[in-house]
């Protein structure tokens, strides 16, 4: 099982990579490169390079020809800091 990705890792990515990650994050079943090309307006070579860089950063994974976003680790809220008005 893959661990959760860190939100700080996503935040330091260039806009194009964040856009690709966010598109994949909306589709839990993942997308193939061909499907992503239909969804996003970028050349295939740039998309493939973006996916490789996101993979190296631990933000996406590829399995059976489908790329999937790794869920971002959301810090748990501390209920003692919640203020009730």
C-alpha positions as CSV (number, residue, x, y, z in Angstrom):
1,X,0.0,0.0,0.0
2,X,1.3,3.5,-0.9
3,X,1.6,6.0,1.9
4,X,-0.2,9.3,1.6
5,X,1.5,12.2,-0.2
6,X,2.5,15.3,1.6
7,X,0.7,18.5,0.8
8,X,3.9,20.5,1.0
9,X,5.4,18.4,-1.8
10,X,2.4,19.3,-4.0
11,X,2.6,23.0,-3.1
12,X,6.2,23.3,-4.4
13,X,5.3,21.8,-7.8
14,X,5.0,24.1,-10.8
15,X,1.4,25.0,-11.8
16,X,1.3,22.5,-14.7
17,X,2.2,19.6,-12.4
18,X,-0.4,20.7,-9.8
19,X,-3.0,20.9,-12.6
20,X,-2.3,17.4,-13.7
21,X,-2.3,16.1,-10.1
22,X,-5.6,17.9,-9.3
23,X,-7.2,16.4,-12.4
24,X,-6.1,12.9,-11.4
25,X,-7.2,13.5,-7.8
26,X,-10.8,14.0,-9.0
27,X,-10.8,10.6,-10.7
28,X,-10.1,7.8,-8.1
29,X,-10.1,5.2,-10.9
30,X,-7.2,7.0,-12.6
31,X,-6.7,8.0,-16.2
32,X,-4.5,6.8,-19.1
33,X,-2.2,9.2,-20.9
34,X,-4.6,9.2,-23.8
35,X,-7.5,10.1,-21.6
36,X,-5.4,12.9,-19.9
37,X,-4.5,14.3,-23.3
38,X,-8.2,14.6,-24.1
39,X,-8.8,16.3,-20.7
40,X,-5.8,18.7,-20.7
41,X,-4.4,20.9,-23.3
42,X,-0.7,20.0,-23.5
43,X,1.6,18.1,-25.8
44,X,2.0,14.4,-25.1
45,X,5.7,14.7,-24.4
46,X,5.1,17.4,-21.7
47,X,2.3,15.4,-20.1
48,X,4.5,12.3,-19.9
49,X,7.4,14.3,-18.4
50,X,5.0,15.9,-15.9
51,X,3.7,12.5,-14.9
52,X,7.2,11.1,-14.4
53,X,8.2,14.1,-12.3
54,X,5.0,13.7,-10.2
55,X,5.8,10.0,-9.8
56,X,9.4,10.8,-8.6
57,X,7.9,13.3,-6.1
58,X,5.6,10.6,-4.8
59,X,2.4,12.3,-5.8
60,X,1.1,9.8,-8.5
61,X,1.6,6.2,-9.3
62,X,1.1,4.2,-12.5
63,X,-0.5,0.8,-12.6
64,X,-1.8,-1.2,-15.6
65,X,-1.5,1.7,-17.9
66,X,-3.4,4.1,-15.6
67,X,-2.1,7.0,-13.6
68,X,-3.6,7.7,-10.2
69,X,-3.1,10.5,-7.7
70,X,-1.8,9.5,-4.3
71,X,-4.1,11.0,-1.7
72,X,-2.7,14.0,0.1
73,X,-2.1,13.6,3.8
74,X,-4.5,15.9,5.6
75,X,-3.3,16.9,9.1
76,X,-5.8,15.8,11.8
77,X,-7.7,18.6,13.4
78,X,-7.3,19.0,17.1
79,X,-10.8,19.3,18.6
80,X,-9.4,21.2,21.6
81,X,-8.6,24.2,19.3
82,X,-12.0,24.4,17.8
83,X,-13.8,27.4,19.1
84,X,-17.6,27.3,19.6
85,X,-19.4,30.6,19.2
